[in-house]
C-alpha cells in the first residue's frame, strides 16, 4: 500500500467535500447547502464517500443527514 501524507489525506477530504457541496447545490439548492457546516465536521474519508454516494439517490437533504448522522457515535 502506498504511503499517503497527511497533506494528501487532507486534500482528498477537501475534494470530497467540494463534490458533496456541488451535489447538494444541484440536487437541493440552498436548502441542501445548509448541511455543509455539519459535513465539514466529518473527517472520516469513508463517511464522506458514503455521503457523496447517497446524494445520487437521496430525495431530500434530511435523507442525506439521516445516513451519516445515524452513524455518528
mmJSON file of the N, C-alpha and C atoms, coordinates in Angstrom:
{"data_MODEL":{"atom_site":{
"group_PDB":["ATOM","ATOM","ATOM","ATOM","ATOM","ATOM","ATOM","ATOM","ATOM","ATOM","ATOM","ATOM","ATOM","ATOM","ATOM","ATOM","ATOM","ATOM","ATOM","ATOM","ATOM","ATOM","ATOM","ATOM","ATOM","ATOM","ATOM","ATOM","ATOM","ATOM","ATOM","ATOM","ATOM","ATOM","ATOM","ATOM","ATOM","ATOM","ATOM","ATOM","ATOM","ATOM","ATOM","ATOM","ATOM","ATOM","ATOM","ATOM","ATOM","ATOM","ATOM","ATOM","ATOM","ATOM","ATOM","ATOM","ATOM","ATOM","ATOM","ATOM","ATOM","ATOM","ATOM","ATOM","ATOM","ATOM","ATOM","ATOM","ATOM","ATOM","ATOM","ATOM","ATOM","ATOM","ATOM","ATOM","ATOM","ATOM","ATOM","ATOM","ATOM","ATOM","ATOM","ATOM","ATOM","ATOM","ATOM","ATOM","ATOM","ATOM","ATOM","ATOM","ATOM","ATOM","ATOM","ATOM","ATOM","ATOM","ATOM","ATOM","ATOM","ATOM","ATOM","ATOM","ATOM","ATOM","ATOM","ATOM","ATOM","ATOM","ATOM","ATOM","ATOM","ATOM","ATOM","ATOM","ATOM","ATOM","ATOM","ATOM","ATOM","ATOM","ATOM","ATOM","ATOM","ATOM","ATOM","ATOM","ATOM","ATOM","ATOM","ATOM","ATOM","ATOM","ATOM","ATOM","ATOM","ATOM","ATOM","ATOM","ATOM","ATOM","ATOM","ATOM","ATOM","ATOM","ATOM","ATOM","ATOM","ATOM","ATOM","ATOM","ATOM","ATOM","ATOM","ATOM","ATOM","ATOM","ATOM","ATOM","ATOM","ATOM","ATOM","ATOM","ATOM","ATOM","ATOM","ATOM","ATOM","ATOM","ATOM","ATOM","ATOM","ATOM","ATOM","ATOM","ATOM","ATOM","ATOM","ATOM","ATOM","ATOM","ATOM","ATOM","ATOM","ATOM","ATOM","ATOM","ATOM","ATOM","ATOM","ATOM","ATOM","ATOM","ATOM","ATOM","ATOM","ATOM","ATOM","ATOM","ATOM","ATOM","ATOM","ATOM","ATOM","ATOM","ATOM","ATOM","ATOM","ATOM","ATOM","ATOM","ATOM","ATOM","ATOM","ATOM","ATOM","ATOM","ATOM"],
"id":[1,2,3,4,5,6,7,8,9,10,11,12,13,14,15,16,17,18,19,20,21,22,23,24,25,26,27,28,29,30,31,32,33,34,35,36,37,38,39,40,41,42,43,44,45,46,47,48,49,50,51,52,53,54,55,56,57,58,59,60,61,62,63,64,65,66,67,68,69,70,71,72,73,74,75,76,77,78,79,80,81,82,83,84,85,86,87,88,89,90,91,92,93,94,95,96,97,98,99,100,101,102,103,104,105,106,107,108,109,110,111,112,113,114,115,116,117,118,119,120,121,122,123,124,125,126,127,128,129,130,131,132,133,134,135,136,137,138,139,140,141,142,143,144,145,146,147,148,149,150,151,152,153,154,155,156,157,158,159,160,161,162,163,164,165,166,167,168,169,170,171,172,173,174,175,176,177,178,179,180,181,182,183,184,185,186,187,188,189,190,191,192,193,194,195,196,197,198,199,200,201,202,203,204,205,206,207,208,209,210,211,212,213,214,215,216,217,218,219],
"type_symbol":["N","C","C","N","C","C","N","C","C","N","C","C","N","C","C","N","C","C","N","C","C","N","C","C","N","C","C","N","C","C","N","C","C","N","C","C","N","C","C","N","C","C","N","C","C","N","C","C","N","C","C","N","C","C","N","C","C","N","C","C","N","C","C","N","C","C","N","C","C","N","C","C","N","C","C","N","C","C","N","C","C","N","C","C","N","C","C","N","C","C","N","C","C","N","C","C","N","C","C","N","C","C","N","C","C","N","C","C","N","C","C","N","C","C","N","C","C","N","C","C","N","C","C","N","C","C","N","C","C","N","C","C","N","C","C","N","C","C","N","C","C","N","C","C","N","C","C","N","C","C","N","C","C","N","C","C","N","C","C","N","C","C","N","C","C","N","C","C","N","C","C","N","C","C","N","C","C","N","C","C","N","C","C","N","C","C","N","C","C","N","C","C","N","C","C","N","C","C","N","C","C","N","C","C","N","C","C","N","C","C","N","C","C","N","C","C","N","C","C"],
"label_atom_id":["N","CA","C","N","CA","C","N","CA","C","N","CA","C","N","CA","C","N","CA","C","N","CA","C","N","CA","C","N","CA","C","N","CA","C","N","CA","C","N","CA","C","N","CA","C","N","CA","C","N","CA","C","N","CA","C","N","CA","C","N","CA","C","N","CA","C","N","CA","C","N","CA","C","N","CA","C","N","CA","C","N","CA","C","N","CA","C","N","CA","C","N","CA","C","N","CA","C","N","CA","C","N","CA","C","N","CA","C","N","CA","C","N","CA","C","N","CA","C","N","CA","C","N","CA","C","N","CA","C","N","CA","C","N","CA","C","N","CA","C","N","CA","C","N","CA","C","N","CA","C","N","CA","C","N","CA","C","N","CA","C","N","CA","C","N","CA","C","N","CA","C","N","CA","C","N","CA","C","N","CA","C","N","CA","C","N","CA","C","N","CA","C","N","CA","C","N","CA","C","N","CA","C","N","CA","C","N","CA","C","N","CA","C","N","CA","C","N","CA","C","N","CA","C","N","CA","C","N","CA","C","N","CA","C","N","CA","C","N","CA","C","N","CA","C","N","CA","C","N","CA","C","N","CA","C"],
"label_alt_id":[null,null,null,null,null,null,null,null,null,null,null,null,null,null,null,null,null,null,null,null,null,null,null,null,null,null,null,null,null,null,null,null,null,null,null,null,null,null,null,null,null,null,null,null,null,null,null,null,null,null,null,null,null,null,null,null,null,null,null,null,null,null,null,null,null,null,null,null,null,null,null,null,null,null,null,null,null,null,null,null,null,null,null,null,null,null,null,null,null,null,null,null,null,null,null,null,null,null,null,null,null,null,null,null,null,null,null,null,null,null,null,null,null,null,null,null,null,null,null,null,null,null,null,null,null,null,null,null,null,null,null,null,null,null,null,null,null,null,null,null,null,null,null,null,null,null,null,null,null,null,null,null,null,null,null,null,null,null,null,null,null,null,null,null,null,null,null,null,null,null,null,null,null,null,null,null,null,null,null,null,null,null,null,null,null,null,null,null,null,null,null,null,null,null,null,null,null,null,null,null,null,null,null,null,null,null,null,null,null,null,null,null,null,null,null,null,null,null,null],
"label_comp_id":["UNK","UNK","UNK","UNK","UNK","UNK","UNK","UNK","UNK","UNK","UNK","UNK","UNK","UNK","UNK","UNK","UNK","UNK","UNK","UNK","UNK","UNK","UNK","UNK","UNK","UNK","UNK","UNK","UNK","UNK","UNK","UNK","UNK","UNK","UNK","UNK","UNK","UNK","UNK","UNK","UNK","UNK","UNK","UNK","UNK","UNK","UNK","UNK","UNK","UNK","UNK","UNK","UNK","UNK","UNK","UNK","UNK","UNK","UNK","UNK","UNK","UNK","UNK","UNK","UNK","UNK","UNK","UNK","UNK","UNK","UNK","UNK","UNK","UNK","UNK","UNK","UNK","UNK","UNK","UNK","UNK","UNK","UNK","UNK","UNK","UNK","UNK","UNK","UNK","UNK","UNK","UNK","UNK","UNK","UNK","UNK","UNK","UNK","UNK","UNK","UNK","UNK","UNK","UNK","UNK","UNK","UNK","UNK","UNK","UNK","UNK","UNK","UNK","UNK","UNK","UNK","UNK","UNK","UNK","UNK","UNK","UNK","UNK","UNK","UNK","UNK","UNK","UNK","UNK","UNK","UNK","UNK","UNK","UNK","UNK","UNK","UNK","UNK","UNK","UNK","UNK","UNK","UNK","UNK","UNK","UNK","UNK","UNK","UNK","UNK","UNK","UNK","UNK","UNK","UNK","UNK","UNK","UNK","UNK","UNK","UNK","UNK","UNK","UNK","UNK","UNK","UNK","UNK","UNK","UNK","UNK","UNK","UNK","UNK","UNK","UNK","UNK","UNK","UNK","UNK","UNK","UNK","UNK","UNK","UNK","UNK","UNK","UNK","UNK","UNK","UNK","UNK","UNK","UNK","UNK","UNK","UNK","UNK","UNK","UNK","UNK","UNK","UNK","UNK","UNK","UNK","UNK","UNK","UNK","UNK","UNK","UNK","UNK","UNK","UNK","UNK","UNK","UNK","UNK"],
"label_asym_id":["A","A","A","A","A","A","A","A","A","A","A","A","A","A","A","A","A","A","A","A","A","A","A","A","A","A","A","A","A","A","A","A","A","A","A","A","A","A","A","A","A","A","A","A","A","A","A","A","A","A","A","A","A","A","A","A","A","A","A","A","A","A","A","A","A","A","A","A","A","A","A","A","A","A","A","A","A","A","A","A","A","A","A","A","A","A","A","A","A","A","A","A","A","A","A","A","A","A","A","A","A","A","A","A","A","A","A","A","A","A","A","A","A","A","A","A","A","A","A","A","A","A","A","A","A","A","A","A","A","A","A","A","A","A","A","A","A","A","A","A","A","A","A","A","A","A","A","A","A","A","A","A","A","A","A","A","A","A","A","A","A","A","A","A","A","A","A","A","A","A","A","A","A","A","A","A","A","A","A","A","A","A","A","A","A","A","A","A","A","A","A","A","A","A","A","A","A","A","A","A","A","A","A","A","A","A","A","A","A","A","A","A","A","A","A","A","A","A","A"],
"label_entity_id":["1","1","1","1","1","1","1","1","1","1","1","1","1","1","1","1","1","1","1","1","1","1","1","1","1","1","1","1","1","1","1","1","1","1","1","1","1","1","1","1","1","1","1","1","1","1","1","1","1","1","1","1","1","1","1","1","1","1","1","1","1","1","1","1","1","1","1","1","1","1","1","1","1","1","1","1","1","1","1","1","1","1","1","1","1","1","1","1","1","1","1","1","1","1","1","1","1","1","1","1","1","1","1","1","1","1","1","1","1","1","1","1","1","1","1","1","1","1","1","1","1","1","1","1","1","1","1","1","1","1","1","1","1","1","1","1","1","1","1","1","1","1","1","1","1","1","1","1","1","1","1","1","1","1","1","1","1","1","1","1","1","1","1","1","1","1","1","1","1","1","1","1","1","1","1","1","1","1","1","1","1","1","1","1","1","1","1","1","1","1","1","1","1","1","1","1","1","1","1","1","1","1","1","1","1","1","1","1","1","1","1","1","1","1","1","1","1","1","1"],
"label_seq_id":[1,1,1,2,2,2,3,3,3,4,4,4,5,5,5,6,6,6,7,7,7,8,8,8,9,9,9,10,10,10,11,11,11,12,12,12,13,13,13,14,14,14,15,15,15,16,16,16,17,17,17,18,18,18,19,19,19,20,20,20,21,21,21,22,22,22,23,23,23,24,24,24,25,25,25,26,26,26,27,27,27,28,28,28,29,29,29,30,30,30,31,31,31,32,32,32,33,33,33,34,34,34,35,35,35,36,36,36,37,37,37,38,38,38,39,39,39,40,40,40,41,41,41,42,42,42,43,43,43,44,44,44,45,45,45,46,46,46,47,47,47,48,48,48,49,49,49,50,50,50,51,51,51,52,52,52,53,53,53,54,54,54,55,55,55,56,56,56,57,57,57,58,58,58,59,59,59,60,60,60,61,61,61,62,62,62,63,63,63,64,64,64,65,65,65,66,66,66,67,67,67,68,68,68,69,69,69,70,70,70,71,71,71,72,72,72,73,73,73],
"pdbx_PDB_ins_code":[null,null,null,null,null,null,null,null,null,null,null,null,null,null,null,null,null,null,null,null,null,null,null,null,null,null,null,null,null,null,null,null,null,null,null,null,null,null,null,null,null,null,null,null,null,null,null,null,null,null,null,null,null,null,null,null,null,null,null,null,null,null,null,null,null,null,null,null,null,null,null,null,null,null,null,null,null,null,null,null,null,null,null,null,null,null,null,null,null,null,null,null,null,null,null,null,null,null,null,null,null,null,null,null,null,null,null,null,null,null,null,null,null,null,null,null,null,null,null,null,null,null,null,null,null,null,null,null,null,null,null,null,null,null,null,null,null,null,null,null,null,null,null,null,null,null,null,null,null,null,null,null,null,null,null,null,null,null,null,null,null,null,null,null,null,null,null,null,null,null,null,null,null,null,null,null,null,null,null,null,null,null,null,null,null,null,null,null,null,null,null,null,null,null,null,null,null,null,null,null,null,null,null,null,null,null,null,null,null,null,null,null,null,null,null,null,null,null,null],
"Cartn_x":[0.844,0.0,0.906,0.637,1.489,1.277,2.346,2.275,1.515,0.587,-0.181,0.111,0.592,0.934,-0.319,-0.161,-1.298,-1.832,-0.969,-1.407,-2.275,-1.874,-2.669,-4.023,-4.052,-5.326,-6.243,-5.674,-6.445,-7.003,-6.192,-6.636,-7.745,-7.649,-8.67,-10.001,-9.95,-11.166,-11.762,-10.912,-11.393,-12.062,-11.48,-12.079,-13.433,-13.539,-14.823,-15.861,-15.46,-16.392,-16.845,-15.936,-16.306,-17.309,-17.1,-18.049,-19.405,-19.4,-20.653,-21.379,-20.634,-21.244,-21.876,-21.178,-21.71,-22.976,-22.962,-24.153,-25.324,-25.049,-26.115,-26.723,-25.884,-26.373,-27.236,-26.766,-27.502,-28.812,-28.752,-29.934,-30.97,-30.502,-31.435,-31.321,-30.444,-30.322,-29.824,-30.275,-29.828,-30.175,-31.287,-31.682,-30.642,-30.132,-29.111,-27.794,-27.45,-26.186,-26.166,-27.313,-27.372,-26.735,-26.528,-25.883,-24.36,-23.799,-22.338,-21.629,-22.12,-21.409,-21.306,-22.343,-22.308,-21.34,-21.34,-20.475,-19.0,-18.712,-17.325,-16.805,-17.691,-17.275,-16.927,-17.258,-16.953,-15.53,-14.696,-13.302,-12.951,-13.795,-13.509,-13.805,-12.804,-12.948,-14.083,-14.192,-15.233,-16.621,-16.802,-18.101,-18.387,-17.381,-17.565,-17.906,-17.262,-17.58,-19.019,-19.468,-20.842,-21.843,-21.535,-22.42,-22.515,-21.379,-21.378,-22.172,-21.992,-22.727,-24.229,-24.602,-26.019,-26.69,-25.938,-26.521,-27.008,-26.546,-27.008,-28.497,-28.995,-30.392,-31.218,-30.606,-31.328,-32.494,-33.589,-34.78,-34.907,-34.084,-34.137,-32.836,-32.554,-31.387,-31.486,-32.692,-32.855,-32.501,-32.763,-32.396,-30.882,-30.161,-28.699,-28.227,-28.792,-28.409,-28.64,-29.731,-30.037,-28.98,-28.49,-27.48,-26.24,-25.675,-24.4,-24.522,-25.593,-25.721,-26.085,-26.768,-27.098,-25.856,-24.815,-23.573,-22.654,-22.957,-22.129,-22.327,-21.235,-21.366,-21.998],
"Cartn_y":[-1.16,0.0,1.244,2.214,3.394,4.304,4.978,5.921,7.171,7.626,8.825,9.827,10.995,12.004,12.652,13.316,13.998,15.096,15.713,16.748,16.129,14.953,14.265,13.838,13.335,12.94,14.148,15.259,16.487,16.963,16.895,17.302,16.38,15.092,14.146,14.482,14.731,15.108,16.395,17.361,18.63,18.407,17.558,17.246,16.581,15.663,15.018,16.036,16.929,17.967,18.873,19.202,20.036,19.311,18.016,17.229,17.154,16.971,16.925,18.261,19.348,20.674,20.907,20.513,20.674,19.851,18.612,17.757,18.315,18.801,19.394,20.597,21.416,22.603,22.193,21.226,20.796,20.101,19.219,18.427,19.201,20.038,20.619,22.129,22.781,24.232,24.696,25.873,26.477,25.608,24.917,24.046,22.95,22.392,21.358,21.89,23.106,23.695,23.965,23.998,24.191,23.025,21.891,20.733,20.876,21.776,21.847,22.092,22.941,23.067,21.74,20.928,19.611,18.679,18.745,17.872,18.241,19.514,19.923,19.318,18.909,18.279,16.802,16.232,14.83,14.756,13.935,13.831,12.47,11.481,10.141,10.087,9.688,9.613,8.67,7.543,6.573,7.171,7.945,8.573,9.645,10.431,11.431,10.764,9.641,8.906,8.395,7.939,7.459,8.586,9.765,10.914,11.236,11.277,11.575,10.535,9.274,8.197,8.32,8.648,8.777,9.904,10.916,12.038,11.644,10.523,10.06,9.732,9.256,8.802,9.473,10.326,10.952,11.79,11.762,12.506,13.839,14.061,15.321,15.498,16.725,16.923,16.127,15.996,15.221,13.755,13.224,11.829,11.669,12.656,12.614,12.714,13.645,13.827,12.541,11.874,10.64,9.587,9.487,8.488,8.635,9.813,9.945,10.3,10.969,11.312,10.09,9.132,7.903,7.061,7.271,6.526,7.193,8.431,9.109,8.467,8.249,7.662,8.63],
"Cartn_z":[0.0,0.0,0.0,-0.901,-0.967,0.243,0.633,1.742,1.295,2.126,1.836,2.945,2.557,3.548,4.124,5.246,5.865,4.949,4.182,3.233,2.145,1.66,0.634,1.186,2.429,3.046,3.204,3.625,3.794,2.452,1.427,0.088,-0.416,-0.116,-0.526,0.165,1.471,2.2,1.635,1.331,0.782,-0.572,-1.398,-2.691,-2.547,-1.605,-1.355,-0.892,0.007,0.491,-0.65,-1.567,-2.706,-3.602,-3.798,-4.576,-3.904,-2.597,-1.833,-1.95,-1.79,-1.877,-3.246,-4.303,-5.655,-5.844,-5.369,-5.49,-4.684,-3.481,-2.67,-3.385,-3.99,-4.71,-5.896,-6.658,-7.85,-7.477,-6.493,-6.139,-5.327,-4.375,-3.413,-3.241,-3.973,-3.903,-2.537,-2.144,-0.882,0.324,0.262,1.381,1.61,0.543,0.663,1.201,0.815,1.262,2.762,3.387,4.838,5.592,4.928,5.555,5.63,4.863,4.77,6.103,7.003,8.288,9.037,8.967,9.62,8.896,7.585,6.79,7.0,7.217,7.479,8.78,9.659,10.917,10.727,9.58,9.287,8.747,9.371,8.956,8.362,8.526,8.011,6.515,5.743,4.294,3.903,4.587,4.249,4.427,5.467,5.714,4.663,4.293,3.241,1.908,1.611,0.388,0.423,1.594,1.727,1.516,2.023,1.825,0.338,-0.336,-1.769,-2.55,-2.219,-2.889,-2.628,-1.386,-1.031,-1.804,-2.167,-2.904,-4.298,-4.799,-6.113,-6.088,-4.957,-4.899,-3.808,-3.013,-1.897,-2.414,-1.677,-2.076,-1.355,-0.329,0.416,1.2,1.626,2.483,3.787,4.327,5.559,5.362,4.178,3.9,3.941,3.462,3.496,4.945,5.705,7.106,7.891,7.653,8.374,8.117,6.895,6.559,7.426,7.478,8.157,9.626,10.002,11.417,12.265,11.683,12.425,12.668,11.863,12.042,13.059,13.451,14.459,15.82,16.558,17.888,18.868],
"occupancy":[1.0,1.0,1.0,1.0,1.0,1.0,1.0,1.0,1.0,1.0,1.0,1.0,1.0,1.0,1.0,1.0,1.0,1.0,1.0,1.0,1.0,1.0,1.0,1.0,1.0,1.0,1.0,1.0,1.0,1.0,1.0,1.0,1.0,1.0,1.0,1.0,1.0,1.0,1.0,1.0,1.0,1.0,1.0,1.0,1.0,1.0,1.0,1.0,1.0,1.0,1.0,1.0,1.0,1.0,1.0,1.0,1.0,1.0,1.0,1.0,1.0,1.0,1.0,1.0,1.0,1.0,1.0,1.0,1.0,1.0,1.0,1.0,1.0,1.0,1.0,1.0,1.0,1.0,1.0,1.0,1.0,1.0,1.0,1.0,1.0,1.0,1.0,1.0,1.0,1.0,1.0,1.0,1.0,1.0,1.0,1.0,1.0,1.0,1.0,1.0,1.0,1.0,1.0,1.0,1.0,1.0,1.0,1.0,1.0,1.0,1.0,1.0,1.0,1.0,1.0,1.0,1.0,1.0,1.0,1.0,1.0,1.0,1.0,1.0,1.0,1.0,1.0,1.0,1.0,1.0,1.0,1.0,1.0,1.0,1.0,1.0,1.0,1.0,1.0,1.0,1.0,1.0,1.0,1.0,1.0,1.0,1.0,1.0,1.0,1.0,1.0,1.0,1.0,1.0,1.0,1.0,1.0,1.0,1.0,1.0,1.0,1.0,1.0,1.0,1.0,1.0,1.0,1.0,1.0,1.0,1.0,1.0,1.0,1.0,1.0,1.0,1.0,1.0,1.0,1.0,1.0,1.0,1.0,1.0,1.0,1.0,1.0,1.0,1.0,1.0,1.0,1.0,1.0,1.0,1.0,1.0,1.0,1.0,1.0,1.0,1.0,1.0,1.0,1.0,1.0,1.0,1.0,1.0,1.0,1.0,1.0,1.0,1.0,1.0,1.0,1.0,1.0,1.0,1.0],
"B_iso_or_equiv":[0.0,0.0,0.0,0.0,0.0,0.0,0.0,0.0,0.0,0.0,0.0,0.0,0.0,0.0,0.0,0.0,0.0,0.0,0.0,0.0,0.0,0.0,0.0,0.0,0.0,0.0,0.0,0.0,0.0,0.0,0.0,0.0,0.0,0.0,0.0,0.0,0.0,0.0,0.0,0.0,0.0,0.0,0.0,0.0,0.0,0.0,0.0,0.0,0.0,0.0,0.0,0.0,0.0,0.0,0.0,0.0,0.0,0.0,0.0,0.0,0.0,0.0,0.0,0.0,0.0,0.0,0.0,0.0,0.0,0.0,0.0,0.0,0.0,0.0,0.0,0.0,0.0,0.0,0.0,0.0,0.0,0.0,0.0,0.0,0.0,0.0,0.0,0.0,0.0,0.0,0.0,0.0,0.0,0.0,0.0,0.0,0.0,0.0,0.0,0.0,0.0,0.0,0.0,0.0,0.0,0.0,0.0,0.0,0.0,0.0,0.0,0.0,0.0,0.0,0.0,0.0,0.0,0.0,0.0,0.0,0.0,0.0,0.0,0.0,0.0,0.0,0.0,0.0,0.0,0.0,0.0,0.0,0.0,0.0,0.0,0.0,0.0,0.0,0.0,0.0,0.0,0.0,0.0,0.0,0.0,0.0,0.0,0.0,0.0,0.0,0.0,0.0,0.0,0.0,0.0,0.0,0.0,0.0,0.0,0.0,0.0,0.0,0.0,0.0,0.0,0.0,0.0,0.0,0.0,0.0,0.0,0.0,0.0,0.0,0.0,0.0,0.0,0.0,0.0,0.0,0.0,0.0,0.0,0.0,0.0,0.0,0.0,0.0,0.0,0.0,0.0,0.0,0.0,0.0,0.0,0.0,0.0,0.0,0.0,0.0,0.0,0.0,0.0,0.0,0.0,0.0,0.0,0.0,0.0,0.0,0.0,0.0,0.0,0.0,0.0,0.0,0.0,0.0,0.0],
"pdbx_formal_charge":[null,null,null,null,null,null,null,null,null,null,null,null,null,null,null,null,null,null,null,null,null,null,null,null,null,null,null,null,null,null,null,null,null,null,null,null,null,null,null,null,null,null,null,null,null,null,null,null,null,null,null,null,null,null,null,null,null,null,null,null,null,null,null,null,null,null,null,null,null,null,null,null,null,null,null,null,null,null,null,null,null,null,null,null,null,null,null,null,null,null,null,null,null,null,null,null,null,null,null,null,null,null,null,null,null,null,null,null,null,null,null,null,null,null,null,null,null,null,null,null,null,null,null,null,null,null,null,null,null,null,null,null,null,null,null,null,null,null,null,null,null,null,null,null,null,null,null,null,null,null,null,null,null,null,null,null,null,null,null,null,null,null,null,null,null,null,null,null,null,null,null,null,null,null,null,null,null,null,null,null,null,null,null,null,null,null,null,null,null,null,null,null,null,null,null,null,null,null,null,null,null,null,null,null,null,null,null,null,null,null,null,null,null,null,null,null,null,null,null],
"auth_seq_id":[1,1,1,2,2,2,3,3,3,4,4,4,5,5,5,6,6,6,7,7,7,8,8,8,9,9,9,10,10,10,11,11,11,12,12,12,13,13,13,14,14,14,15,15,15,16,16,16,17,17,17,18,18,18,19,19,19,20,20,20,21,21,21,22,22,22,23,23,23,24,24,24,25,25,25,26,26,26,27,27,27,28,28,28,29,29,29,30,30,30,31,31,31,32,32,32,33,33,33,34,34,34,35,35,35,36,36,36,37,37,37,38,38,38,39,39,39,40,40,40,41,41,41,42,42,42,43,43,43,44,44,44,45,45,45,46,46,46,47,47,47,48,48,48,49,49,49,50,50,50,51,51,51,52,52,52,53,53,53,54,54,54,55,55,55,56,56,56,57,57,57,58,58,58,59,59,59,60,60,60,61,61,61,62,62,62,63,63,63,64,64,64,65,65,65,66,66,66,67,67,67,68,68,68,69,69,69,70,70,70,71,71,71,72,72,72,73,73,73],
"auth_comp_id":["UNK","UNK","UNK","UNK","UNK","UNK","UNK","UNK","UNK","UNK","UNK","UNK","UNK","UNK","UNK","UNK","UNK","UNK","UNK","UNK","UNK","UNK","UNK","UNK","UNK","UNK","UNK","UNK","UNK","UNK","UNK","UNK","UNK","UNK","UNK","UNK","UNK","UNK","UNK","UNK","UNK","UNK","UNK","UNK","UNK","UNK","UNK","UNK","UNK","UNK","UNK","UNK","UNK","UNK","UNK","UNK","UNK","UNK","UNK","UNK","UNK","UNK","UNK","UNK","UNK","UNK","UNK","UNK","UNK","UNK","UNK","UNK","UNK","UNK","UNK","UNK","UNK","UNK","UNK","UNK","UNK","UNK","UNK","UNK","UNK","UNK","UNK","UNK","UNK","UNK","UNK","UNK","UNK","UNK","UNK","UNK","UNK","UNK","UNK","UNK","UNK","UNK","UNK","UNK","UNK","UNK","UNK","UNK","UNK","UNK","UNK","UNK","UNK","UNK","UNK","UNK","UNK","UNK","UNK","UNK","UNK","UNK","UNK","UNK","UNK","UNK","UNK","UNK","UNK","UNK","UNK","UNK","UNK","UNK","UNK","UNK","UNK","UNK","UNK","UNK","UNK","UNK","UNK","UNK","UNK","UNK","UNK","UNK","UNK","UNK","UNK","UNK","UNK","UNK","UNK","UNK","UNK","UNK","UNK","UNK","UNK","UNK","UNK","UNK","UNK","UNK","UNK","UNK","UNK","UNK","UNK","UNK","UNK","UNK","UNK","UNK","UNK","UNK","UNK","UNK","UNK","UNK","UNK","UNK","UNK","UNK","UNK","UNK","UNK","UNK","UNK","UNK","UNK","UNK","UNK","UNK","UNK","UNK","UNK","UNK","UNK","UNK","UNK","UNK","UNK","UNK","UNK","UNK","UNK","UNK","UNK","UNK","UNK","UNK","UNK","UNK","UNK","UNK","UNK"],
"auth_asym_id":["A","A","A","A","A","A","A","A","A","A","A","A","A","A","A","A","A","A","A","A","A","A","A","A","A","A","A","A","A","A","A","A","A","A","A","A","A","A","A","A","A","A","A","A","A","A","A","A","A","A","A","A","A","A","A","A","A","A","A","A","A","A","A","A","A","A","A","A","A","A","A","A","A","A","A","A","A","A","A","A","A","A","A","A","A","A","A","A","A","A","A","A","A","A","A","A","A","A","A","A","A","A","A","A","A","A","A","A","A","A","A","A","A","A","A","A","A","A","A","A","A","A","A","A","A","A","A","A","A","A","A","A","A","A","A","A","A","A","A","A","A","A","A","A","A","A","A","A","A","A","A","A","A","A","A","A","A","A","A","A","A","A","A","A","A","A","A","A","A","A","A","A","A","A","A","A","A","A","A","A","A","A","A","A","A","A","A","A","A","A","A","A","A","A","A","A","A","A","A","A","A","A","A","A","A","A","A","A","A","A","A","A","A","A","A","A","A","A","A"],
"auth_atom_id":["N","CA","C","N","CA","C","N","CA","C","N","CA","C","N","CA","C","N","CA","C","N","CA","C","N","CA","C","N","CA","C","N","CA","C","N","CA","C","N","CA","C","N","CA","C","N","CA","C","N","CA","C","N","CA","C","N","CA","C","N","CA","C","N","CA","C","N","CA","C","N","CA","C","N","CA","C","N","CA","C","N","CA","C","N","CA","C","N","CA","C","N","CA","C","N","CA","C","N","CA","C","N","CA","C","N","CA","C","N","CA","C","N","CA","C","N","CA","C","N","CA","C","N","CA","C","N","CA","C","N","CA","C","N","CA","C","N","CA","C","N","CA","C","N","CA","C","N","CA","C","N","CA","C","N","CA","C","N","CA","C","N","CA","C","N","CA","C","N","CA","C","N","CA","C","N","CA","C","N","CA","C","N","CA","C","N","CA","C","N","CA","C","N","CA","C","N","CA","C","N","CA","C","N","CA","C","N","CA","C","N","CA","C","N","CA","C","N","CA","C","N","CA","C","N","CA","C","N","CA","C","N","CA","C","N","CA","C","N","CA","C","N","CA","C","N","CA","C","N","CA","C","N","CA","C"],
"pdbx_PDB_model_num":[1,1,1,1,1,1,1,1,1,1,1,1,1,1,1,1,1,1,1,1,1,1,1,1,1,1,1,1,1,1,1,1,1,1,1,1,1,1,1,1,1,1,1,1,1,1,1,1,1,1,1,1,1,1,1,1,1,1,1,1,1,1,1,1,1,1,1,1,1,1,1,1,1,1,1,1,1,1,1,1,1,1,1,1,1,1,1,1,1,1,1,1,1,1,1,1,1,1,1,1,1,1,1,1,1,1,1,1,1,1,1,1,1,1,1,1,1,1,1,1,1,1,1,1,1,1,1,1,1,1,1,1,1,1,1,1,1,1,1,1,1,1,1,1,1,1,1,1,1,1,1,1,1,1,1,1,1,1,1,1,1,1,1,1,1,1,1,1,1,1,1,1,1,1,1,1,1,1,1,1,1,1,1,1,1,1,1,1,1,1,1,1,1,1,1,1,1,1,1,1,1,1,1,1,1,1,1,1,1,1,1,1,1,1,1,1,1,1,1]
}}}
